[in-house]
Amino acid sequence: MNTFIGILLIMGVVRLPEIRLYWSNSDMYANARIKNAMKHDRFLSILKFLHFSDNTTARTEDRLHKIRNIVEAIVDTFKSAIKPGKIIVIDESMIPWIGRLGFRQYIPGKRHKYGIKLYKLCLPGDYTYNINIYAGKNATAITKTRSHDVVMKLMSGLLSEGRILCTDSYYTSVPLAEELLEKNTFICGTVKMNRKFLPPQAKRKQHRGGIMSLENRNGVKFLKWTDKRPVRMLSTCENHMCKIIQGKNNKLKPDTVLFYNDAKKGVDLSDQMSSYYSSLRKTVKWYRKIIIQLICGTCIVNAWYIHQKWGNKHINTLKFREHIIDHLLVNNYRSEEMAIGKQIPSKRDSHFLHSYEGPTRKTRQRCKECYKCLYKKKR
């Protein structure tokens, strides 16, 4: 399996129009590293029958039963590798998918507008700590609102430790901010104007550069600042006092906006790093695409993040992928066979087509070993 994943990573670094071209005899397409590691038919067989669950024991009512176990194993690895700091971010990510699927989503603001939506909890850098895959409206029971439940599920195990959660307008609401504040967790994020429990003054028009700040009895602060368009935010952080700070291009901005912009880049940076050298290919199996993206994309980015933070040598993502490929392909397909005691047959002992002299209409290629066995049986 290591060899198979290593080949997938090579296909992400060296892009060709079709998979078969990696085993081509043409100097234009052939990849000697892949050809020496695994046979073409073997790779396609593994790719075709790649499966991640036992259908006899799987809970078929779960739409994600085909990948539930392996996704949970991947997420547990993410959580055990690193402990989040004070600031964490929640946002959506998309895995491209244009085929038929009951929970396929359309998000116009994403690079891939159609696909499978992932709710991700990330660090301000590009480390993905937790993942929740959206499986449709009726996939799980809703206690309050869908966005509220997603936040509380992703934050499981991280509450009551004084962290600051940055969210966009899909998640941010006054009830969520108050509930997190009760659990010693702060929130900072943009908010939609149609949310409940916002102050009535929020609908007032402002001139450019205007700022308004209000706070309710529970400590939830509302901020409205107008630049090119109105920006509305909620914050429960103690140090967010709506101070005006000079940002980039000498623009005056509230400190809450600058803090949010600096922290919110975590998910976007993670998606950007995963898009480099992507191993995704067209397929009719949606679950296969998700797992390949998580293993060859998110896992590699997380490993690179850890290496950059605590490793001895700083290298770029390309060099890091090359080191992983070298490690995975140390024992190629033939050397693995030798390691388990299998002898590679020579041409004299193996079955191969033997050509005979004469016109093509009267002679054809025949397997020498098979005909030798038939001749022995006849005798």
Secondary structure as UniProt FT lines:
FT   HELIX           2..13
FT   HELIX           19..23
FT   TURN            27..29
FT   HELIX           32..37
FT   HELIX           40..48
FT   TURN            55..57
FT   TURN            60..61
FT   TURN            63..67
FT   HELIX           68..81
FT   STRAND          87..96
FT   TURN            102..103
FT   STRAND          105..106
FT   TURN            108..109
FT   STRAND          114..122
FT   STRAND          128..133
FT   TURN            137..138
FT   HELIX           146..154
FT   TURN            155..157
FT   STRAND          164..167
FT   TURN            169..171
FT   HELIX           174..182
FT   TURN            183..184
FT   STRAND          186..190
FT   TURN            193..194
FT   TURN            196..197
FT   HELIX           200..203
FT   TURN            208..209
FT   STRAND          211..215
FT   TURN            217..218
FT   STRAND          221..226
FT   STRAND          230..235
FT   TURN            238..239
FT   STRAND          244..246
FT   HELIX           248..250
FT   STRAND          252..254
FT   HELIX           255..263
FT   HELIX           265..275
FT   TURN            276..277
FT   HELIX           286..293
FT   HELIX           294..298
FT   HELIX           299..310
FT   HELIX           317..328
FT   HELIX           333..339
FT   TURN            340..341
FT   TURN            347..349
FT   STRAND          353..354
FT   TURN            360..362
FT   STRAND          366..367
FT   HELIX           368..378
//
